[in-house]
Amino acid sequence: MNNRAELVLKITFVMSVINYSLWSYIEDWIGIKVFYYGNAASYVGYLYVIYEYTRILYKQNNKFSELITWSEIALASAVSNLADELFFDPTQLSINEYVGFLLIIIMAIYNDHKRKRSNRNT
């Protein structure tokens, strides 16, 4: 098992349990609405673990090219969502969503093309 992915999974699980169980108390105590931040961070953690294991699967037998592309898109979307929650107004559709979407599409096309080209050369 991948040690880094296992650590991220454990931290994400603990963070999710704390977030879902204590969000209203944290909001009352600190005055920060942590529920949506915690959800977005949990998605990043869980999707990172899925991405890591998909990458391991791909390295073992060079087959799951589409699966790793989709896991990269999901992880990048989760990171974009977390950035939206932290730095922008998540209730408003603004330029950051369009820029994030465009970057995710470019990243997915580039990485998929690079993987297919490296598979042709081997």
Contacts in CASP RR format, 6 or more apart in sequence:
PFRMAT RR
TARGET T0000
AUTHOR 0000-0000-0000
METHOD contacts of the structure
MODEL  1
MNNRAELVLKITFVMSVINYSLWSYIEDWIGIKVFYYGNAASYVGYLYVI
YEYTRILYKQNNKFSELITWSEIALASAVSNLADELFFDPTQLSINEYVG
FLLIIIMAIYNDHKRKRSNRNT
2 52 0 8 1.000
2 53 0 8 1.000
2 56 0 8 1.000
4 52 0 8 1.000
5 48 0 8 1.000
5 49 0 8 1.000
5 52 0 8 1.000
5 53 0 8 1.000
8 45 0 8 1.000
8 48 0 8 1.000
8 49 0 8 1.000
8 52 0 8 1.000
9 45 0 8 1.000
9 46 0 8 1.000
9 49 0 8 1.000
11 45 0 8 1.000
12 41 0 8 1.000
12 42 0 8 1.000
12 45 0 8 1.000
12 46 0 8 1.000
12 49 0 8 1.000
15 38 0 8 1.000
15 41 0 8 1.000
15 42 0 8 1.000
16 38 0 8 1.000
16 42 0 8 1.000
19 34 0 8 1.000
19 35 0 8 1.000
19 38 0 8 1.000
19 39 0 8 1.000
19 41 0 8 1.000
19 42 0 8 1.000
23 34 0 8 1.000
23 35 0 8 1.000
23 38 0 8 1.000
26 32 0 8 1.000
26 34 0 8 1.000
27 33 0 8 1.000
27 34 0 8 1.000
27 35 0 8 1.000
36 85 0 8 1.000
36 90 0 8 1.000
37 82 0 8 1.000
37 85 0 8 1.000
37 86 0 8 1.000
40 78 0 8 1.000
40 81 0 8 1.000
40 82 0 8 1.000
40 84 0 8 1.000
40 85 0 8 1.000
40 86 0 8 1.000
41 82 0 8 1.000
43 78 0 8 1.000
43 81 0 8 1.000
43 82 0 8 1.000
44 75 0 8 1.000
44 78 0 8 1.000
44 79 0 8 1.000
44 82 0 8 1.000
45 78 0 8 1.000
47 71 0 8 1.000
47 74 0 8 1.000
47 75 0 8 1.000
47 78 0 8 1.000
48 75 0 8 1.000
50 71 0 8 1.000
50 74 0 8 1.000
50 75 0 8 1.000
51 68 0 8 1.000
51 71 0 8 1.000
51 72 0 8 1.000
51 74 0 8 1.000
51 75 0 8 1.000
54 64 0 8 1.000
54 67 0 8 1.000
54 68 0 8 1.000
54 71 0 8 1.000
55 68 0 8 1.000
55 71 0 8 1.000
57 63 0 8 1.000
57 64 0 8 1.000
57 67 0 8 1.000
57 68 0 8 1.000
58 64 0 8 1.000
58 65 0 8 1.000
58 67 0 8 1.000
58 68 0 8 1.000
58 115 0 8 1.000
62 119 0 8 1.000
62 122 0 8 1.000
65 112 0 8 1.000
65 115 0 8 1.000
65 116 0 8 1.000
65 119 0 8 1.000
68 115 0 8 1.000
69 108 0 8 1.000
69 111 0 8 1.000
69 112 0 8 1.000
69 115 0 8 1.000
72 107 0 8 1.000
72 108 0 8 1.000
72 111 0 8 1.000
73 104 0 8 1.000
73 108 0 8 1.000
76 103 0 8 1.000
76 104 0 8 1.000
76 107 0 8 1.000
76 108 0 8 1.000
77 104 0 8 1.000
80 97 0 8 1.000
80 100 0 8 1.000
80 101 0 8 1.000
80 103 0 8 1.000
80 104 0 8 1.000
83 96 0 8 1.000
84 90 0 8 1.000
84 96 0 8 1.000
84 97 0 8 1.000
87 96 0 8 1.000
88 94 0 8 1.000
88 96 0 8 1.000
END
